[in-house]
Amino acid sequence: MTENEGPKHKRDLTRRKVVVTGAGAVAAVGVAGGLAAGAFAGETGKGKKTPTPKASGSAGVCYTLTSETTEGPYYIDADKLRQDITEDKEGIPLTLSLRVIDNETCRPIVNAAVDIWHCDALGLYSGYESLSTGGGGGDAPSGAPTDGASGTPTGEPPTDAPSGAPSGGTGGGGVHEEPTDDKRYLRGTWKTDRQGRVTFKTVFPGWYRGRTVHIHTKVHVDGTWTDAGYEGGTTCHTGQFFLDEESVLLSATVEPYSTSTTERTTLTEDTIYDQSGTAGGLLKLKYNKKNIAKGVIGSITMGVDPDATNDGTGTSTTASASASATAS
C-alpha cells in the first residue's frame, strides 16, 4: 500500500450520512452544539472573547483560505459521530481545538460536520490494517528516536506525489481503497457550535514512509442533522493538519513511537504540505517541552468557502463556477 494522494479519485460528495453508534448517541445529536462548546472544559475559559481574524490584504476577504489537499485512499464516509476518537489506542494525548469560518466574512460556520482521521502511533489506519502494516519494531523500545526520527530521513524523499507508505505496505496509490476491516479507531465526526468550534480528543499521530506526520479533515455543510446522524449537503473543504518538527522529534522519545523503525519524511520534504504555515494546515501546539507525554493541545482556524464543493483531489469548485460551466 502506498498513500499516493494524487488527483485520480473523484467521489460523490452530494450525499453524506454519519452513523450514530453507542448508548446515548441519538440524544447526543440533538445537543451536539452545546456539547461541542463545553467539551473538554478548561481549554477555553468562560468569558473570554473569541478573537476575530484580522483583515488580509485582499479586498473582501478577511482570512486566508485554508489549503485544499487530497483526500488520500483511507477515507471512510460513514464514521462514528463522536468527539473522543481514541478508543484503546496508545499514544500521547492530543486535544484538537478547531474553528471553521467563512474566509470572506469571518463568520463562523455553524452546524457543519467536521471529520478527522489519522494513523496511530505506529502508522496504522483503522479499516486498513492489512494494507498499512505500520512501523513498529519487534525489539524492546530503546527509549530514543531511531535514525528515521532524528530529523534526517534515512531514505530518499518523494519527488512528486507521495508514493511512500507504512513499512511493508502494498498497492493503493491515490485511488480510494475499500476498507479491509471493521475497526474505526482514530476516526470521528462532530458538529460545529455557534462559534464554529469543534473539539476532538485523540492521540498524537505517528509517521510512515513517504509522508510527514499529519491528520486528515473534511468539512461538510448544508446537510441535515437527524436522529440517525448527518445527511446530505456538500463537502466544502478537504484538508490536512500538520505538526511541527520539534513536537514530532519529542514524540519519538516516547513509547510506542520510540519503537518505530520506519523512515520519516520531514515537514519540509513532504509533498502535500505547501509550507505556508497556518494557511497550509500547520497546527499551533501547546505542551510541556520537558514532558510531551503529558499531552498536547493543537488548535487552528480553518478559513473555508462554504459555497465551494471539494471532491477530495485537492481542488474545489464554487456554485457560480459550476453554473457558468453548465451554461457554456
Beta strands, then each sheet from edge to edge (+ up, - down):
strand 1: 93-102
strand 2: 113-117
strand 3: 187-191
strand 4: 197-203
strand 5: 214-221
strand 6: 224-226
strand 7: 229-231
strand 8: 234-242
strand 9: 284-286
strand 10: 296-304
strand 11: 308-310
strand 12: 316-318
sheet 1: 4+ 1- 10- 9+
sheet 2: 3+ 2- 5+ 8-
sheet 3: 6+ 7-
sheet 4: 11+ 12-
end
